[in-house]
Amino acid sequence: MSSAARVTLADVAAAARVSPATASRALRGRGDLSTATRERVRRAAAALGYVRAGETRGRPRGGAGRVIDLVFGTFHDPYTDEVVAGARTTAAALHHDLVLTTDRPDAEDDWPCRIRSRGTAGVIAGLMTPTAAQVAVLEEASIPIVLLDPPSEVRASLPSIRTTDHAGGAAAAEHLVERGAQRFVLIGGAPAYRFGRARVAGFSAALRRLAPTAPLAHVDGDWGAGGAERACARALRAVGGQGLIGVFACNDEMAAGAYRAIAAAGLSVPQDVLVVGFDDVRGARWLHPPLTTVRQPIREMGAAAVRILVRAIEGEDVAGEVVELPTALVPRGSTARMPGATASDAPASSHPPARTLEA
């Protein structure tokens, strides 16, 4: 055909030997289609010169696009608030604007297509692992993407920002042993995300090294306070033996649930049970007693994601870069040595780069 304007979706579908609905889903990066089908449709569309009505393909010409999309499943919780603060400040310093985009559950309203349609310069995807189809939509539009604390391992070509989760879990075990714990409860997260597995592995390895014969009850919660409360209640009944109990929860919200389970069991923190969390979101210091936790530099993670993304926007090759920021143990009242003792909020120990969820 002599004019791209005359090419219809039906023409593309016929050339690719699929239905118009399948062709539409393939071109939009939506639906559960095979890679071969998507590629066949895209090749047919390219060969015919098909352009969807009103489509904007990638960033505006001339480098005028100065907008960064920050994508999360939800916003306005302690974790994302910190990420937004760090990302917004750094984006402004680098002369970019930050847009908050929600990953909606509607498969027909996929975030990469919304982002592509408005000429975004680059994307930070937080606490998610984009599908191959979603990444393809962005790559075809020349929109770079950086992953912030992805919940699973990702394609080697995608840059990501992480923290030293394994070292943080180890620091929690070391601290509990040093403070005199003799029995241990480990509350992991379900689903078992990449960062949760690393925290559990770090704690378990350090405990085997420091107290190989100590009783350990490993249970899992749903990353929230309610699930952790139920899991901790089971673990307190199962851990057995005598002596001070040390609890490590893989995020601060689960640690708050552990507090409730400990109180319901007729025990107290820190007289009977020492508790360590992970993240150091703002609510950690509001618990009674204030929560000892492993601090993630969450605000700095947002800033680092913006910096690496701007490098990509400006044409630098950042493929496969992994930035790991150090965690630090923050002792507070939940692991005080003596009843009523106070502890500083300053980090007591940090771990060099080696390498949550919603808090």
N, C-alpha and C positions, 0 to 999 in steps of 0.2 A: 504494500500500500504506500502511496506517495506521501501521505501526511500522517504524523503520529496522532493527530487529533481524531483521525477516523478509526483508529484501532480501539476496539472495545474489550472489556473483560471477557466476553464470550469468545472473541477471537483468540485471546491468550489461552483460555481453557481448552478450546478445540485443539490448538497447536500442542498443548502439553498433555492432551488426552485425559483431562480431569473435568469435573463439574465446575461451573462458574463459582459455586460456593467454596469449593476446595481451592480454586485459584485465588479467590479473595483472601482466604485464611493464610495461604502460603505467602502472598505478597505483603500481608500485614504482620507476618511473624506470629500468628496466633494459631490455636488449635493443636491437636495431637497428631501431627503429620510426620511421616518419615523424612529423613534428610534428603533422600533421593527424590521424593515427590516435590519438596520445596525447591530443590535445585533445578528440576525439570521445568517447573513453572517460572522460576526467575529467568532461566535461559530463554524460554519462549517469549517472556515479556521484553527482555532486552533485544532479542532478535527482531521483534515486531515494532520496537520503539514505543511500547505502551507506557503512558504516564497517567496515574490516577488523577481525577479531577481535584484541583485544589491542593495537590500534594506539594509540600516543601521538602526538597531532598537535602537534608543535612544543614550544615552551618551556612549562614549568609555569605555571599561572595565578598572578597575584600577583607576578610577577617574582622568584620564589624560585630560579630556575635560575642558578647561579654557576659553571658548568662551560664551559670553552673546549676544543674539540677542535683539536689540531694534527695535520694529515694529511700524511704523506709516503709515497712508495713504499717506502722503506727507512729505517731508523734506525741509530744507532750507527756512524756514520762521522764524520770530522772536521767536515764541514759541518753536518750535522744536530745533532751534539753542541753546537756553538756556538749554533745557532738555539734549541735546547731550553733552554740555559742562560739566554739572554736573555729568552725568552718566559716561562719559569717564574718568574723573579725578578720580572718586571713584572706578571704575572698575580697573584702573591701580594700585591704591593703594592697592587693594585687590587681585592683581596678576591675573586679568582676562582681556581678550581682548573684545572690544565692536564691534559688527557688526551691521550695519544699514540695515534693511530689510523693503522693501516697501510692503504694502498690496495692491496687484494689483487687478484690477476689474475682471480679467479673472478667472472664477470659476474653470477652469481646471488647474490653476497654483496657488493653495492655499498656503499661507505662512506656515502653520504648517507642510505641507508635505516637503517643501523645507528645513525647519529648522530641521525636524527629519532626513532627509537624510544626513546631514553633522555632526551629533553628537554633537549638541549644548548642553551646560550645563544647560541653563535656558533662559527664555524669559520675556521681559518687553513689554507689549502691551499698547501703548499710545493712548488715546482718542478713544478707541474702546471697544466694548463689544463682545468678541469672541462668536461664536455660540457653542451650545453643541457639535456638531460634531468636531469643531476645538479644543475645550478643550479635547475631547476624544482622538484625535490623539496624543496630547502632553502627556496626562496622561498615555496612553498605552506605550509610549516610556520613561516614568519616567522623563519627562522634566518639571520642575516646571515653573509656570507662575505667574507674578505679574502684576496687572492692574494699569496703571497710569492715574488718572483722568478719569475714565470710564464715558461715556455719559449717561448711564442708570444704574439702580440697577443691581447687579450681584449675582451669586450664592454665598451663605453664605460662602462656603469653599474657595473662591478665595481671596487672600490678595490684598489690594489696597492702593494707595496713593492718598490723596485728600487735599483740603484746606478748610478753614472756609468760604465757599461761602455765607452762610446765614448771618453770622456776617459781612462780607464785604459789602453786600448790605445794611445792617442796618447802617453801618458806613457812607456810601455814603449819605443816607437820613439825618442822623444826621448832617453831615457837611453842606449840602445844606441849611437846616433849620437854622443852626447856622450862616451861612453867609448871611442870609436875604432873601432867596428865598420865594416867596409867591404863585407861580403857578409851577406845576411840569409836566415834561415829563419823562416817563419811557420807554426805548427802550429795549425790551426783544429780545431773539434770537429765530429764527425759522429754524430748528426744536427746540422744547423746550427740550433741553438736561437736564439731572439731575442737573448739576452745574448751568445752566441758570435759571432753576426753583427756585433753592435755592436763587440765587441772587435777583430775582424778589420778592420772598416771604419775604426776609429779608428787602428789601427796603420798600415794601408795609406795612409791619407790623410796622416798625419804623415811617413811615410817618403818619399812622393812629393814632399812639400814640402821636406824637409831633404836628401834624397839621391836625386834623381830618376833618376840613371843607375846606381845601385847594383844589383847582381844580387840578385834575390829569388826564392826557391823557396817556393811556398805549397803545403802539403800538409795533409791532414786525418787525424786520429786519432779513435778511438771514445770520447773523454773519459777513457780509462784509460791506464795506463803502458805496457802491452804494445802497444797500437795506435799510441801516440805513438812508441815506440821504433822500430817498423818504418817509420813515416812519416818520422821524422827521419833514419833511415839512408838512405832514398831521396833526401831533400832534400840531405843532405851531399854525396852523389855528384853531384847535379844543379846545385848552386849555382855551381860553377866559379870561375875567377879566383884572385886572390891576396889575402891580407890577412886580418885578424881577422874571424871570423864572429860575428854576433849572432843568437841564437835567441829567439823569443818564442812561448811556449806558452800557450794560452787557459785552462789551469788548472794548479795545482801538481802534480797527479798526472802530467799529460802532460809537465811539465818534468822530473819524475823519470825518466820513460821516455827523454827526450832525453839525460839524463846517461849512460844506459847505451849509447845509440847512439853518442854522442861517444867514450866509452871504447873501444867495439868498433872504431871507425874509427881508433884509434891517436892520438886527439887528447885534449886535456885542458881542463878548465874551471878558471880563466879564461884560461890562457895562450894557447890557440888558439881557444876558443869562449866567448863570453859568453852567459849564459842568464838570461831573465826569465820568471817564471811569473805566475799570477793567482789570487788568493783569500787567500793568507797563512794557510793552515791550519797547525796546530801542527807538522806534519812538515816544513814548508818550512825551518825553521832547523836541522833534524837532518840534512839532506843534507850531503854533503861535496864542495865547500865549501857553506856555507849559501846558500840560494837567495834571490837578489833577486826580489822579487815585487810585484805590485800588490795592496795590501790592500783587501779588501772588509770593511766593518764588519758582519760576519755576526751577531754577538751583538746589536748594536744594531738590525739588521734585524728579528730576532725580537721585540725589545722594541717597536719601532715598530708592528709588525703587531698586537700585543696592544692597544696604546693606541688605534689607529684602530678596532679591532673593538669594544672596550668602549664607545667613543663611539657606534657603531652600535647596540649592545645597549641603550644608554640612550636610544635614540630619535633621535639626531642623524643628519641626512642626510649621509652620506659617499660617496654614489654618485659614481663616476668619479674619486675622489681618487687621485693618483699621488704617492707619497712617494719621492723619490730621495735616497739618502744618498751622500756623496762617497767616492771611492776615494783612495788615497794610495800612492805608490811607496815601497817599503822597500828601500834598497840593502844588499846583503850581499856575501859573498865571491864569488858567481858572476859578478859584474861588476866585481871589484876592478881598479883601474887597473894595479897591479903585482903580480906573483906574490907570494903570501904576505901581501898587504895585507889589513887588516881593515876592516870597515864597520859603522857603527852600525845598530842595529835601529830607530832612530827614523825616522818618515816624513820623506823629504826634500822631497817636493812633494805638494800636494793640489790637488783640482779642485773647484770649487763645484758644487752640484747643477745638472745639465743633463739628465742621465741619461747557479752555476755549476753548473757542476753539481757534482754530487757530486765532492768533492775527494778 
